[in-house]
Amino acid sequence: MALLQISEPGRSAAPHQHRLAVGIDLGTTNSLVASVISGSAAVIPDADGRMLLPSVVRFRANGEVTTGHAALAHQSEDPLNTVSSAKRLMGRGLADVERDGHVVPYRLLDAPGMVRVDTVAGARSPVEIGAEVLRTLRERAEASLGGALVGAVITVPAYFDDAQRQATKDAARLAGLDVLRLLNEPTAAAIAYGLDNAAEGVYAVYDLGGGTFDISILKLARGVFEVLATGGDAALGGDDFDRRVVAWARTEVGLGQPSTQDLQTLYARCRAAKEALSGTDRAVIRVPMGADDPVDLILSRETFVTLTQDLVERTLKPARRALRDAGLAAEDIRGVVLVGGATRMPHVRAAVAKCFGREPLTNLDPDQIVALGAAMQANVLAGNRGEDDWLLLDVIPLSLGLETMGGLMEKIIPRNSTLPVARAQEFTTFKDGQTAMAIHVLQGERELVADCRSLAQIELHGIPPMVAGAARIRVTFQVDADGLLSVSAREQSSGVEAAVVVKPSYGLTDAQIASMLEDSHARAEEDLQLRMVREAQVDARRLLDATEAALAEDGQALLSPPERAAIARAMYALGELLEVHSPESLAALRQATDGLNRATTEFAARRMNAGVQRAFSGQRLDQLEQLV
Amino acid sequence: MSVTLSESAARRVNAFLAQRGKGIGLRLAVKTSGCSGMAYALEFVDRQEADDLTFESHGVTVLVDPKSHVYLDGTELDFVREGLNEGFKFHNPNVKDQCGCGESFNV
């Protein structure tokens, strides 16, 4: 029988109406899934009891895809087809990735809008790779919760721009997840902390994950979360600390150009050493030297701090800036919440303590806190509202605006505006008789268009010819609760409109997403066809063998030469088809099988008669009756 | 007669109550819904109703309203793990048959 969970008073679900919802922390290095079970949020472990799913996907030549620990285990031997840290590629072009200085052990391909990873199974987009991780988590949750999910809340760094958010949503759709909402990671952490501790006041969330750094200033009052300011660095995380250690180790032993596999091994060992140094003062790194013997290096905590202190310092600048944006001083902060495995490093904790003038809070697991908060939000959005109703206010991380004459960025919605938000501004024509206007939608804080991120180009046509400056074009920017933007432009006097939904600039259109989904469906059909062909072939083979055996036994006695020839022809026709392995051969195969069946019907009847005669001849009736 | 918890169920309920930070016990109830007539409900209790029947089982206060008690008398609530899934299960001697999934039943 089904297993029951305890509900809040008066909130028992009717049978078959469970609304299972999960929170997913889709991380650069590790991902987690959590759900509210019997009133409290808990991370859902896999069948082996492991909470973290490494965000690693391995593609095989035979089309097989493995994720998590199974994929990670093969990273050293198969680095080109084992994709890790794909979150850093999400919604990014090759130029973006190269500018950020990301070094990846696999091959990247330039593609319109978003970079692709060149694997043995073909070019894979970060959306598809993220979808594999999400699918694994979805299956884990469904197996554990015992039913299909109504939806999921997926967390993203507060610094993710529109393209990166849309890419994350698309990945979820490919994985068969209905996204209830995208939630900023620090906000999710605050939900987990705020609800667990019912603490009011202003908090800072310092989130140093595998690949991203976020700082958020949040205000918690009477169950209402308000994000006052956010900041961060989308290209700074624990992975960078690993890279520093790897670079140090290579210099120390004079390692020139190691093989990809050696490099992977070295990365894994440097990461292990980094983690060990959070608890000890020295760690040993065994550096693989190709054909030569490996060399043991000792990394002291002091050296490690020297190597990485500037990375820690780099996190403090956005932190101070966020404080300034919120109009607060460090003394106003009641507590600092640490999120992300990288915040276990003692010198990170020390720097945070110094910056905010207080010891950070560490009583929740920094790896799980984001997923737990997302699960609580998912539970509310799925309609399983507890009695503690709470509202969540979020802000946009980067200003949104458009290009004006001279290549300047005009901000329409300033950053840190509370979501959802809609703002409108009027623009006019630049030349006499101008009938069209190009609107270039931008995101960023810089003044020059060239320094901002281009989100979309839209055109408004059909403006009545007027003198310059007479037309009144109202441009409306709207950002929904997920932080996604739509832009519309309307010429006021004539009413012409450019009804435009801004597509994120990475170039995967809805149609492309749909076609990818259709592809996977189409392949399912093809698989089914092939399976039917295989089954028909097995049937045919059985029939051929039986006919052959029967011919050898009774063919000479019971059949005339022309009859034997007819059966041989039918057998030959069928035998030929056994070698064809295509879905199209199914009909022919079934026809030939029927043909052979028909050709042998008379033969089978004669064999039956002959057999009966053999059995009955020389028997007396009473003996037969005894037999029966 | 009474309604009881198995030891493992009691341990779980106590853990959940502690995590939740409030609540005086666990309510077992029967609702007239579902594909086979009746359905079980399992809820935390913040407030006792005047006519509630209460039972103590392994340190947990179990509350049952009198109407539900007719259907639940003699029931033991167990906590079990089935593969990846874990949760509570009713061992109810009054049940004649239940729907395939066991979420609802007939007496």
Chai-1 contact restraints between the chains, C-beta under 6 A:
chainA,res_idxA,chainB,res_idxB,connection_type,confidence,min_distance_angstrom,max_distance_angstrom,comment,restraint_id
A,M1,B,G102,contact,1.0,0.0,6.0,A-B,restraint_1
A,A2,B,C101,contact,1.0,0.0,6.0,A-B,restraint_2
A,A2,B,G102,contact,1.0,0.0,6.0,A-B,restraint_3
A,A2,B,E103,contact,1.0,0.0,6.0,A-B,restraint_4
A,L3,B,N85,contact,1.0,0.0,6.0,A-B,restraint_5
A,L3,B,G87,contact,1.0,0.0,6.0,A-B,restraint_6
A,L3,B,K89,contact,1.0,0.0,6.0,A-B,restraint_7
A,L4,B,L42,contact,1.0,0.0,6.0,A-B,restraint_8
A,L4,B,G87,contact,1.0,0.0,6.0,A-B,restraint_9
A,L4,B,F88,contact,1.0,0.0,6.0,A-B,restraint_10
A,Q5,B,G87,contact,1.0,0.0,6.0,A-B,restraint_11
A,I6,B,F16,contact,1.0,0.0,6.0,A-B,restraint_12
A,I6,B,L42,contact,1.0,0.0,6.0,A-B,restraint_13
A,I6,B,F44,contact,1.0,0.0,6.0,A-B,restraint_14
A,S7,B,E43,contact,1.0,0.0,6.0,A-B,restraint_15
A,P9,B,E43,contact,1.0,0.0,6.0,A-B,restraint_16
A,P9,B,F44,contact,1.0,0.0,6.0,A-B,restraint_17
A,P9,B,D46,contact,1.0,0.0,6.0,A-B,restraint_18
A,S12,B,A41,contact,1.0,0.0,6.0,A-B,restraint_19
A,S12,B,E43,contact,1.0,0.0,6.0,A-B,restraint_20
A,A14,B,S33,contact,1.0,0.0,6.0,A-B,restraint_21
A,P15,B,G34,contact,1.0,0.0,6.0,A-B,restraint_22
A,P15,B,A39,contact,1.0,0.0,6.0,A-B,restraint_23
A,P15,B,E103,contact,1.0,0.0,6.0,A-B,restraint_24
A,P15,B,S104,contact,1.0,0.0,6.0,A-B,restraint_25
A,S38,B,F16,contact,1.0,0.0,6.0,A-B,restraint_26
A,G39,B,R20,contact,1.0,0.0,6.0,A-B,restraint_27
A,S40,B,Q19,contact,1.0,0.0,6.0,A-B,restraint_28
A,A143,B,L84,contact,1.0,0.0,6.0,A-B,restraint_29
A,S144,B,L84,contact,1.0,0.0,6.0,A-B,restraint_30
A,S144,B,N85,contact,1.0,0.0,6.0,A-B,restraint_31
A,G146,B,N85,contact,1.0,0.0,6.0,A-B,restraint_32
